[in-house]
Amino acid sequence: MIPVVADADTLFGATTRGLLIHLDYRGLIRLHWSSLILEELSRALVETGRKPDAKAAARHEQLMRAALPHAEVPVTTVQKQFQAVSAGMRSAKDMHVAACAHALIAGRYYPQSKVVSLVTNNTRDFGVRRLAAVGIEVTRPDAFLLDLFQREPDGVAAAFAALRATLRSEPSAERLLDRLCADGQARTAAAMRTASRQGRATL
């Protein structure tokens, strides 16, 4: 089980967000965020028109919290880790994301794991090497999901199938892979599509 902190830009895409939640349900990852990350996500969803207003975005936040009650790291706990990660940041605006990841390490949330994955599209704002030195592995969502699929193809496929089964639109596997690709996870979608067509994965 991999401890994961997802940045708001990773959670922005609905299919990626749903897949990460179902990967947690399957026990492949343990997904985390803070209220600061959820607030950033909500602002982006409203600003882009994916949610009509702040009230709808707030309801969405509550659904995410209900889906994964363990996921949220208290903001006071996150703030205590700002200094620990400040030297590894290239932009102060994303310090709270790295601090959330470091809080899992400092709080020994996962004593058997020496590394927490920080999954973000905005890797340029993070000092990858410096954060790696304190146990935070910064990676893009497509790279993270592809690596996980290559190591745990059955588990990831099962999580994808479970996500598909929950959707009211009842998309085909191909259609949902298209949505995953549209979220930016092109290599992961391609690998899953190939595995499905070759009979190596049931999506």
C-alpha positions as CSV (number, residue, x, y, z in Angstrom):
1,M,0.0,0.0,0.0
2,I,1.5,3.3,-1.1
3,P,0.9,6.5,0.9
4,V,-0.2,9.2,-1.6
5,V,-0.9,12.9,-1.3
6,A,-2.7,14.2,-4.4
7,D,-2.3,17.8,-5.4
8,A,-5.5,19.7,-6.5
9,D,-4.5,19.5,-10.1
10,T,-4.4,15.7,-9.9
11,L,-7.8,15.6,-8.3
12,F,-9.3,18.0,-10.8
13,G,-10.0,15.4,-13.5
14,A,-13.1,13.4,-12.4
15,T,-11.9,10.1,-13.9
16,T,-8.5,10.4,-12.3
17,R,-10.1,11.4,-9.0
18,G,-12.5,8.5,-9.1
19,L,-9.8,6.0,-10.0
20,L,-7.5,7.2,-7.1
21,I,-10.4,6.8,-4.7
22,H,-11.1,3.3,-6.0
23,L,-7.4,2.4,-5.8
24,D,-7.6,3.3,-2.1
25,Y,-10.7,1.1,-1.7
26,R,-8.8,-1.8,-3.2
27,G,-5.9,-1.2,-0.8
28,L,-3.3,-0.4,-3.5
29,I,-2.8,3.1,-2.2
30,R,-3.7,5.2,0.8
31,L,-4.9,8.5,-0.5
32,H,-4.6,11.8,1.4
33,W,-5.3,15.5,1.1
34,S,-5.8,18.5,3.4
35,S,-8.6,21.0,3.5
36,L,-6.2,23.4,1.8
37,I,-5.9,21.0,-1.2
38,L,-9.7,20.5,-1.3
39,E,-10.3,24.3,-1.2
40,E,-7.9,24.8,-4.1
41,L,-9.7,22.0,-6.0
42,S,-13.1,23.6,-5.3
43,R,-12.0,27.0,-6.6
44,A,-10.7,25.4,-9.8
45,L,-13.9,23.5,-10.3
46,V,-16.0,26.6,-10.0
47,E,-13.6,28.8,-12.1
48,T,-13.7,26.3,-14.9
49,G,-17.4,25.8,-14.8
50,R,-17.3,22.2,-13.8
51,K,-19.2,23.2,-10.7
52,P,-21.8,26.0,-10.9
53,D,-21.0,27.7,-7.7
54,A,-19.2,27.5,-4.3
55,K,-22.2,25.8,-2.7
56,A,-22.0,22.9,-5.2
57,A,-18.2,22.7,-4.8
58,A,-18.7,22.5,-1.0
59,R,-21.1,19.6,-1.5
60,H,-18.5,17.9,-3.6
61,E,-15.9,18.4,-0.9
62,Q,-18.2,16.7,1.6
63,L,-18.8,13.8,-0.8
64,M,-15.0,13.3,-1.1
65,R,-14.6,13.4,2.7
66,A,-17.4,10.9,3.1
67,A,-15.8,8.6,0.5
68,L,-12.5,8.5,2.3
69,P,-12.9,9.5,5.9
70,H,-9.3,8.7,6.7
71,A,-7.9,10.9,3.9
72,E,-7.8,14.3,5.4
73,V,-4.7,15.5,7.2
74,P,-5.6,18.3,9.7
75,V,-4.6,21.7,8.5
76,T,-2.8,22.5,11.8
77,T,-0.7,19.4,11.3
78,V,0.1,20.4,7.8
79,Q,1.1,23.9,8.8
80,K,3.6,22.6,11.4
81,Q,5.6,21.0,8.5
82,F,6.0,24.2,6.4
83,Q,9.5,24.8,7.7
84,A,10.5,21.2,7.1
85,V,9.8,21.4,3.4
86,S,10.5,25.1,2.6
87,A,14.0,24.4,1.4
88,G,12.7,22.0,-1.2
89,M,10.1,24.3,-2.7
90,R,10.5,26.5,-5.8
91,S,7.1,28.2,-5.2
92,A,5.6,29.1,-1.9
93,K,2.0,28.6,-3.2
94,D,2.4,24.8,-3.2
95,M,4.2,24.5,0.1
96,H,1.1,23.2,1.7
97,V,1.0,20.2,-0.6
98,A,4.6,19.1,0.3
99,A,3.9,19.9,4.0
100,C,0.9,17.6,3.8
101,A,3.1,14.8,2.5
102,H,5.7,15.5,5.1
103,A,3.1,15.4,7.8
104,L,2.5,11.7,7.0
105,I,6.2,11.1,7.5
106,A,6.7,13.2,10.6
107,G,3.5,11.8,12.2
108,R,4.6,8.2,11.4
109,Y,1.3,7.5,9.7
110,Y,2.9,4.7,7.8
111,P,6.0,3.4,9.8
112,Q,6.6,0.6,7.3
113,S,6.9,3.0,4.4
114,K,9.9,5.3,4.1
115,V,8.4,7.2,1.1
116,V,5.3,9.2,0.5
117,S,4.3,9.8,-3.1
118,L,3.3,13.4,-3.9
119,V,1.3,13.2,-7.1
120,T,1.1,16.5,-9.1
121,N,1.1,17.8,-12.6
122,N,3.0,20.9,-11.5
123,T,6.4,19.3,-10.7
124,R,8.3,22.4,-11.6
125,D,7.2,24.1,-8.4
126,F,8.8,21.3,-6.3
127,G,12.5,20.7,-5.7
128,V,12.3,17.0,-6.6
129,R,15.8,16.0,-5.3
130,R,15.5,18.0,-2.0
131,L,12.1,16.6,-1.3
132,A,13.3,13.1,-2.1
133,A,15.9,13.6,0.6
134,V,13.2,13.9,3.2
135,G,11.1,11.0,1.9
136,I,8.8,12.7,-0.5
137,E,8.7,11.3,-4.1
138,V,7.3,13.9,-6.5
139,T,5.7,12.3,-9.5
140,R,3.2,13.1,-12.2
141,P,-0.1,11.3,-12.1
142,D,0.3,9.6,-15.5
143,A,3.8,8.3,-14.4
144,F,2.4,7.2,-11.0
145,L,-0.6,5.4,-12.4
146,L,1.4,3.7,-15.2
147,D,4.0,2.4,-12.8
148,L,1.2,1.1,-10.5
149,F,-0.6,-0.6,-13.4
150,Q,2.6,-2.2,-14.5
151,R,3.3,-3.6,-11.0
152,E,-0.4,-4.3,-10.0
153,P,-2.3,-4.8,-13.3
154,D,-5.1,-6.9,-11.8
155,G,-5.6,-4.5,-8.9
156,V,-5.7,-1.4,-11.0
157,A,-8.0,-3.0,-13.6
158,A,-10.3,-4.0,-10.8
159,A,-10.4,-0.5,-9.4
160,F,-11.1,0.9,-12.9
161,A,-13.9,-1.6,-13.4
162,A,-15.4,-0.7,-10.0
163,L,-15.3,3.0,-10.8
164,R,-17.0,2.3,-14.1
165,A,-19.7,0.3,-12.3
166,T,-20.5,3.3,-10.1
167,L,-21.1,5.8,-12.9
168,R,-24.7,6.6,-13.8
169,S,-23.7,7.2,-17.4
170,E,-22.6,3.5,-17.6
171,P,-19.6,4.2,-20.0
172,S,-17.9,1.5,-21.8
173,A,-14.4,0.7,-20.8
174,E,-13.1,2.3,-24.0
175,R,-15.1,5.5,-23.3
176,L,-13.8,5.7,-19.7
177,L,-10.3,5.2,-20.9
178,D,-10.8,8.1,-23.3
179,R,-11.9,10.2,-20.3
180,L,-8.8,9.1,-18.4
181,C,-6.7,10.1,-21.4
182,A,-8.5,13.5,-21.5
183,D,-7.5,14.0,-17.9
184,G,-3.8,13.8,-19.0
185,Q,-3.1,10.2,-18.2
186,A,-2.5,9.2,-21.8
187,R,0.2,6.6,-21.2
188,T,-1.7,4.9,-18.5
189,A,-4.9,4.8,-20.6
190,A,-2.9,3.4,-23.6
191,A,-1.3,0.6,-21.5
192,M,-4.7,-0.4,-20.0
193,R,-6.3,-0.3,-23.4
194,T,-3.6,-2.6,-24.8
195,A,-3.8,-5.0,-21.9
196,S,-7.6,-5.1,-22.3
197,R,-7.5,-5.8,-26.0
198,Q,-4.9,-8.6,-25.4
199,G,-7.1,-10.2,-22.8
200,R,-4.6,-9.4,-20.0
201,A,-7.0,-7.1,-18.1
202,T,-10.7,-7.0,-17.4
203,L,-11.9,-3.4,-17.4
